[in-house]
Amino acid sequence: MSKATYPLKLPASVKAAATRLAKEDGVSLNQWISTAVAQKVGAVETAADFFARRAGTATPADLLTFLDRAPDVPPVPQDR
């Protein structure tokens, strides 16, 4: 596996929390951050794939069919 370095600057409170969690997991801070980033990348890529499949061949113009059916009324106060 190829490894790259990246200088990371974290707010002190975030670094302290990450250090504490890494210690609780019994891993180095570097390993804990690497795992956290990998999990986030996986989640974002999975979500993007899901929405791409869900959209199928739909286009933004296809949405107009549904928007045209929406009533033309002002929003309720909670939506302002």
N, CA, C and O atoms as CSV, one atom per row, in Angstrom:
chain,resi,resn,atom,element,x,y,z
A,1,MET,N,N,0.836,-1.165,0.000
A,1,MET,CA,C,0.000,0.000,0.000
A,1,MET,C,C,0.886,1.236,0.000
A,1,MET,O,O,1.824,1.341,0.790
A,2,SER,N,N,0.587,2.147,-0.873
A,2,SER,CA,C,1.319,3.403,-0.936
A,2,SER,C,C,0.826,4.321,0.182
A,2,SER,O,O,-0.367,4.375,0.480
A,3,LYS,N,N,1.749,5.026,0.780
A,3,LYS,CA,C,1.372,5.939,1.857
A,3,LYS,C,C,1.818,7.343,1.497
A,3,LYS,O,O,2.894,7.547,0.935
A,4,ALA,N,N,0.980,8.299,1.830
A,4,ALA,CA,C,1.304,9.694,1.606
A,4,ALA,C,C,1.189,10.427,2.928
A,4,ALA,O,O,0.426,10.024,3.806
A,5,THR,N,N,1.933,11.483,3.065
A,5,THR,CA,C,1.843,12.280,4.285
A,5,THR,C,C,1.085,13.560,3.980
A,5,THR,O,O,1.095,14.067,2.858
A,6,TYR,N,N,0.433,14.061,5.007
A,6,TYR,CA,C,-0.320,15.303,4.890
A,6,TYR,C,C,-0.284,15.992,6.247
A,6,TYR,O,O,-0.743,15.436,7.245
A,7,PRO,N,N,0.266,17.210,6.281
A,7,PRO,CA,C,0.288,17.918,7.567
A,7,PRO,C,C,-1.131,18.359,7.922
A,7,PRO,O,O,-1.772,19.087,7.164
A,8,LEU,N,N,-1.605,17.918,9.063
A,8,LEU,CA,C,-2.981,18.183,9.468
A,8,LEU,C,C,-3.000,19.098,10.682
A,8,LEU,O,O,-2.352,18.826,11.692
A,9,LYS,N,N,-3.747,20.180,10.570
A,9,LYS,CA,C,-3.900,21.091,11.697
A,9,LYS,C,C,-5.328,20.954,12.213
A,9,LYS,O,O,-6.291,21.165,11.476
A,10,LEU,N,N,-5.451,20.600,13.485
A,10,LEU,CA,C,-6.755,20.427,14.112
A,10,LEU,C,C,-6.928,21.430,15.230
A,10,LEU,O,O,-5.953,21.824,15.869
A,11,PRO,N,N,-8.165,21.850,15.475
A,11,PRO,CA,C,-8.398,22.644,16.685
A,11,PRO,C,C,-7.997,21.799,17.904
A,11,PRO,O,O,-8.154,20.578,17.897
A,12,ALA,N,N,-7.488,22.446,18.930
A,12,ALA,CA,C,-6.989,21.729,20.102
A,12,ALA,C,C,-8.054,20.814,20.709
A,12,ALA,O,O,-7.739,19.712,21.157
A,13,SER,N,N,-9.301,21.258,20.727
A,13,SER,CA,C,-10.361,20.444,21.330
A,13,SER,C,C,-10.627,19.181,20.510
A,13,SER,O,O,-10.908,18.124,21.076
A,14,VAL,N,N,-10.542,19.282,19.189
A,14,VAL,CA,C,-10.754,18.115,18.321
A,14,VAL,C,C,-9.598,17.140,18.479
A,14,VAL,O,O,-9.805,15.929,18.556
A,15,LYS,N,N,-8.380,17.671,18.527
A,15,LYS,CA,C,-7.214,16.799,18.705
A,15,LYS,C,C,-7.270,16.096,20.052
A,15,LYS,O,O,-6.940,14.914,20.150
A,16,ALA,N,N,-7.681,16.807,21.081
A,16,ALA,CA,C,-7.769,16.190,22.411
A,16,ALA,C,C,-8.794,15.058,22.406
A,16,ALA,O,O,-8.545,13.993,22.971
A,17,ALA,N,N,-9.939,15.282,21.775
A,17,ALA,CA,C,-10.971,14.243,21.714
A,17,ALA,C,C,-10.488,13.055,20.892
A,17,ALA,O,O,-10.709,11.906,21.274
A,18,ALA,N,N,-9.831,13.325,19.766
A,18,ALA,CA,C,-9.318,12.242,18.920
A,18,ALA,C,C,-8.238,11.457,19.659
A,18,ALA,O,O,-8.187,10.231,19.569
A,19,THR,N,N,-7.385,12.155,20.382
A,19,THR,CA,C,-6.336,11.487,21.161
A,19,THR,C,C,-6.954,10.579,22.220
A,19,THR,O,O,-6.513,9.446,22.412
A,20,ARG,N,N,-7.971,11.083,22.901
A,20,ARG,CA,C,-8.651,10.287,23.927
A,20,ARG,C,C,-9.302,9.046,23.311
A,20,ARG,O,O,-9.181,7.949,23.856
A,21,LEU,N,N,-9.992,9.214,22.177
A,21,LEU,CA,C,-10.666,8.085,21.532
A,21,LEU,C,C,-9.663,7.069,20.992
A,21,LEU,O,O,-9.900,5.862,21.055
A,22,ALA,N,N,-8.548,7.558,20.466
A,22,ALA,CA,C,-7.515,6.647,19.965
A,22,ALA,C,C,-6.953,5.825,21.123
A,22,ALA,O,O,-6.736,4.620,20.997
A,23,LYS,N,N,-6.723,6.488,22.242
A,23,LYS,CA,C,-6.207,5.772,23.418
A,23,LYS,C,C,-7.207,4.724,23.892
A,23,LYS,O,O,-6.822,3.608,24.242
A,24,GLU,N,N,-8.511,5.086,23.905
A,24,GLU,CA,C,-9.547,4.126,24.307
A,24,GLU,C,C,-9.587,2.919,23.360
A,24,GLU,O,O,-9.856,1.796,23.787
A,25,ASP,N,N,-9.316,3.163,22.071
A,25,ASP,CA,C,-9.311,2.080,21.081
A,25,ASP,C,C,-7.998,1.313,21.068
A,25,ASP,O,O,-7.897,0.261,20.436
A,26,GLY,N,N,-6.988,1.837,21.765
A,26,GLY,CA,C,-5.695,1.169,21.817
A,26,GLY,C,C,-4.891,1.286,20.540
A,26,GLY,O,O,-4.130,0.383,20.193
A,27,VAL,N,N,-5.060,2.405,19.832
A,27,VAL,CA,C,-4.320,2.629,18.583
A,27,VAL,C,C,-3.651,3.999,18.648
A,27,VAL,O,O,-3.960,4.815,19.516
A,28,SER,N,N,-2.743,4.232,17.728
A,28,SER,CA,C,-2.089,5.537,17.664
A,28,SER,C,C,-3.065,6.585,17.130
A,28,SER,O,O,-4.046,6.251,16.467
A,29,LEU,N,N,-2.790,7.831,17.422
A,29,LEU,CA,C,-3.611,8.920,16.907
A,29,LEU,C,C,-3.607,8.895,15.379
A,29,LEU,O,O,-4.646,9.088,14.749
A,30,ASN,N,N,-2.445,8.658,14.791
A,30,ASN,CA,C,-2.344,8.601,13.336
A,30,ASN,C,C,-3.252,7.496,12.761
A,30,ASN,O,O,-3.974,7.721,11.790
A,31,GLN,N,N,-3.206,6.326,13.361
A,31,GLN,CA,C,-4.025,5.217,12.880
A,31,GLN,C,C,-5.511,5.537,13.066
A,31,GLN,O,O,-6.326,5.230,12.196
A,32,TRP,N,N,-5.860,6.149,14.192
A,32,TRP,CA,C,-7.247,6.473,14.464
A,32,TRP,C,C,-7.781,7.483,13.444
A,32,TRP,O,O,-8.890,7.329,12.932
A,33,ILE,N,N,-6.978,8.524,13.151
A,33,ILE,CA,C,-7.393,9.537,12.172
A,33,ILE,C,C,-7.487,8.914,10.781
A,33,ILE,O,O,-8.423,9.206,10.037
A,34,SER,N,N,-6.525,8.058,10.421
A,34,SER,CA,C,-6.570,7.393,9.112
A,34,SER,C,C,-7.842,6.565,8.961
A,34,SER,O,O,-8.486,6.590,7.913
A,35,THR,N,N,-8.193,5.842,9.998
A,35,THR,CA,C,-9.405,5.026,9.963
A,35,THR,C,C,-10.651,5.899,9.864
A,35,THR,O,O,-11.578,5.582,9.119
A,36,ALA,N,N,-10.671,6.991,10.611
A,36,ALA,CA,C,-11.820,7.898,10.586
A,36,ALA,C,C,-12.001,8.504,9.195
A,36,ALA,O,O,-13.125,8.606,8.703
A,37,VAL,N,N,-10.907,8.900,8.569
A,37,VAL,CA,C,-10.987,9.470,7.220
A,37,VAL,C,C,-11.454,8.403,6.231
A,37,VAL,O,O,-12.286,8.680,5.367
A,38,ALA,N,N,-10.925,7.190,6.353
A,38,ALA,CA,C,-11.335,6.107,5.458
A,38,ALA,C,C,-12.826,5.804,5.613
A,38,ALA,O,O,-13.513,5.568,4.620
A,39,GLN,N,N,-13.328,5.808,6.841
A,39,GLN,CA,C,-14.758,5.576,7.073
A,39,GLN,C,C,-15.602,6.672,6.430
A,39,GLN,O,O,-16.639,6.385,5.831
A,40,LYS,N,N,-15.175,7.899,6.547
A,40,LYS,CA,C,-15.915,9.024,5.969
A,40,LYS,C,C,-15.908,8.940,4.451
A,40,LYS,O,O,-16.940,9.155,3.816
A,41,VAL,N,N,-14.761,8.631,3.863
A,41,VAL,CA,C,-14.674,8.482,2.405
A,41,VAL,C,C,-15.634,7.385,1.944
A,41,VAL,O,O,-16.360,7.560,0.965
A,42,GLY,N,N,-15.632,6.263,2.648
A,42,GLY,CA,C,-16.524,5.165,2.291
A,42,GLY,C,C,-17.984,5.562,2.383
A,42,GLY,O,O,-18.777,5.218,1.507
A,43,ALA,N,N,-18.348,6.279,3.428
A,43,ALA,CA,C,-19.742,6.702,3.609
A,43,ALA,C,C,-20.172,7.668,2.520
A,43,ALA,O,O,-21.270,7.542,1.978
A,44,VAL,N,N,-19.323,8.628,2.194
A,44,VAL,CA,C,-19.667,9.613,1.165
A,44,VAL,C,C,-19.767,8.940,-0.195
A,44,VAL,O,O,-20.696,9.213,-0.955
A,45,GLU,N,N,-18.818,8.064,-0.510
A,45,GLU,CA,C,-18.861,7.392,-1.805
A,45,GLU,C,C,-20.069,6.464,-1.895
A,45,GLU,O,O,-20.690,6.360,-2.953
A,46,THR,N,N,-20.405,5.799,-0.813
A,46,THR,CA,C,-21.569,4.924,-0.798
A,46,THR,C,C,-22.839,5.749,-1.008
A,46,THR,O,O,-23.711,5.352,-1.781
A,47,ALA,N,N,-22.950,6.881,-0.336
A,47,ALA,CA,C,-24.122,7.742,-0.488
A,47,ALA,C,C,-24.226,8.260,-1.918
A,47,ALA,O,O,-25.314,8.287,-2.494
A,48,ALA,N,N,-23.103,8.669,-2.489
A,48,ALA,CA,C,-23.120,9.176,-3.860
A,48,ALA,C,C,-23.571,8.090,-4.832
A,48,ALA,O,O,-24.361,8.357,-5.738
A,49,ASP,N,N,-23.074,6.867,-4.648
A,49,ASP,CA,C,-23.488,5.748,-5.504
A,49,ASP,C,C,-24.973,5.461,-5.339
A,49,ASP,O,O,-25.678,5.227,-6.321
A,50,PHE,N,N,-25.448,5.480,-4.096
A,50,PHE,CA,C,-26.865,5.217,-3.834
A,50,PHE,C,C,-27.740,6.233,-4.562
A,50,PHE,O,O,-28.694,5.859,-5.244
A,51,PHE,N,N,-27.418,7.513,-4.418
A,51,PHE,CA,C,-28.252,8.534,-5.039
A,51,PHE,C,C,-28.144,8.509,-6.559
A,51,PHE,O,O,-29.117,8.808,-7.252
A,52,ALA,N,N,-26.984,8.161,-7.079
A,52,ALA,CA,C,-26.840,8.048,-8.533
A,52,ALA,C,C,-27.718,6.913,-9.059
A,52,ALA,O,O,-28.382,7.067,-10.084
A,53,ARG,N,N,-27.725,5.779,-8.364
A,53,ARG,CA,C,-28.588,4.664,-8.787
A,53,ARG,C,C,-30.054,5.028,-8.626
A,53,ARG,O,O,-30.875,4.705,-9.485
A,54,ARG,N,N,-30.382,5.691,-7.545
A,54,ARG,CA,C,-31.770,6.063,-7.278
A,54,ARG,C,C,-32.279,7.044,-8.326
A,54,ARG,O,O,-33.439,6.968,-8.731
A,55,ALA,N,N,-31.442,7.946,-8.761
A,55,ALA,CA,C,-31.852,8.926,-9.768
A,55,ALA,C,C,-32.004,8.281,-11.131
A,55,ALA,O,O,-32.801,8.731,-11.954
A,56,GLY,N,N,-31.239,7.226,-11.369
A,56,GLY,CA,C,-31.319,6.549,-12.666
A,56,GLY,C,C,-31.013,7.502,-13.797
A,56,GLY,O,O,-29.969,8.155,-13.813
A,57,THR,N,N,-31.923,7.575,-14.736
A,57,THR,CA,C,-31.713,8.449,-15.899
A,57,THR,C,C,-32.464,9.763,-15.757
A,57,THR,O,O,-32.577,10.521,-16.720
A,58,ALA,N,N,-32.978,10.039,-14.562
A,58,ALA,CA,C,-33.730,11.275,-14.347
A,58,ALA,C,C,-32.839,12.494,-14.594
A,58,ALA,O,O,-31.627,12.464,-14.380
A,59,THR,N,N,-33.476,13.543,-15.043
A,59,THR,CA,C,-32.776,14.808,-15.268
A,59,THR,C,C,-33.455,15.882,-14.423
A,59,THR,O,O,-34.580,15.685,-13.965
A,60,PRO,N,N,-32.794,17.001,-14.214
A,60,PRO,CA,C,-33.449,18.080,-13.464
A,60,PRO,C,C,-34.777,18.496,-14.098
A,60,PRO,O,O,-35.709,18.872,-13.387
A,61,ALA,N,N,-34.869,18.433,-15.410
A,61,ALA,CA,C,-36.117,18.808,-16.085
A,61,ALA,C,C,-37.259,17.863,-15.709
A,61,ALA,O,O,-38.421,18.268,-15.704
A,62,ASP,N,N,-36.935,16.615,-15.397
A,62,ASP,CA,C,-37.971,15.658,-14.988
A,62,ASP,C,C,-38.663,16.089,-13.704
A,62,ASP,O,O,-39.823,15.746,-13.475
A,63,LEU,N,N,-37.969,16.827,-12.883
A,63,LEU,CA,C,-38.542,17.296,-11.626
A,63,LEU,C,C,-39.678,18.279,-11.858
A,63,LEU,O,O,-40.575,18.400,-11.024
A,64,LEU,N,N,-39.647,18.978,-12.977
A,64,LEU,CA,C,-40.682,19.968,-13.261
A,64,LEU,C,C,-42.071,19.342,-13.312
A,64,LEU,O,O,-43.054,19.997,-12.966
A,65,THR,N,N,-42.165,18.092,-13.734
A,65,THR,CA,C,-43.453,17.392,-13.759
A,65,THR,C,C,-44.077,17.402,-12.372
A,65,THR,O,O,-45.278,17.628,-12.229
A,66,PHE,N,N,-43.268,17.158,-11.359
A,66,PHE,CA,C,-43.775,17.130,-9.989
A,66,PHE,C,C,-44.001,18.537,-9.445
A,66,PHE,O,O,-44.979,18.788,-8.742
A,67,LEU,N,N,-43.103,19.439,-9.770
A,67,LEU,CA,C,-43.253,20.806,-9.271
A,67,LEU,C,C,-44.476,21.483,-9.864
A,67,LEU,O,O,-45.112,22.299,-9.197
A,68,ASP,N,N,-44.812,21.161,-11.094
A,68,ASP,CA,C,-45.990,21.753,-11.733
A,68,ASP,C,C,-47.281,21.330,-11.034
A,68,ASP,O,O,-48.282,22.043,-11.099
A,69,ARG,N,N,-47.263,20.180,-10.371
A,69,ARG,CA,C,-48.444,19.682,-9.667
A,69,ARG,C,C,-48.581,20.270,-8.263
A,69,ARG,O,O,-49.633,20.134,-7.638
A,70,ALA,N,N,-47.551,20.908,-7.772
A,70,ALA,CA,C,-47.577,21.459,-6.413
A,70,ALA,C,C,-48.505,22.667,-6.369
A,70,ALA,O,O,-48.502,23.477,-7.296
A,71,PRO,N,N,-49.303,22.803,-5.303
A,71,PRO,CA,C,-50.207,23.955,-5.210
A,71,PRO,C,C,-49.420,25.250,-5.056
A,71,PRO,O,O,-48.343,25.274,-4.461
A,72,ASP,N,N,-49.969,26.306,-5.592
A,72,ASP,CA,C,-49.324,27.623,-5.528
A,72,ASP,C,C,-49.886,28.368,-4.323
A,72,ASP,O,O,-50.756,29.229,-4.455
A,73,VAL,N,N,-49.373,28.021,-3.149
A,73,VAL,CA,C,-49.828,28.643,-1.905
A,73,VAL,C,C,-48.596,29.113,-1.133
A,73,VAL,O,O,-47.505,28.566,-1.293
A,74,PRO,N,N,-48.783,30.128,-0.299
A,74,PRO,CA,C,-47.628,30.574,0.498
A,74,PRO,C,C,-47.223,29.498,1.502
A,74,PRO,O,O,-48.053,28.684,1.905
A,75,PRO,N,N,-45.966,29.487,1.903
A,75,PRO,CA,C,-45.514,28.478,2.872
A,75,PRO,C,C,-46.148,28.722,4.237
A,75,PRO,O,O,-46.518,29.843,4.583
A,76,VAL,N,N,-46.260,27.644,4.993
A,76,VAL,CA,C,-46.755,27.773,6.357
A,76,VAL,C,C,-45.697,28.510,7.193
A,76,VAL,O,O,-44.516,28.484,6.848
A,77,PRO,N,N,-46.103,29.155,8.267
A,77,PRO,CA,C,-45.140,29.946,9.053
A,77,PRO,C,C,-43.885,29.179,9.476
A,77,PRO,O,O,-42.801,29.761,9.524
A,78,GLN,N,N,-44.016,27.862,9.787
A,78,GLN,CA,C,-42.859,27.098,10.224
A,78,GLN,C,C,-41.826,26.904,9.096
A,78,GLN,O,O,-40.665,26.607,9.377
A,79,ASP,N,N,-42.229,27.066,7.835
A,79,ASP,CA,C,-41.318,26.871,6.712
A,79,ASP,C,C,-40.677,28.159,6.223
A,79,ASP,O,O,-39.895,28.135,5.273
A,80,ARG,N,N,-40.986,29.257,6.839
A,80,ARG,CA,C,-40.414,30.545,6.364
A,80,ARG,C,C,-39.006,30.703,6.822
A,80,ARG,O,O,-38.369,31.712,6.523
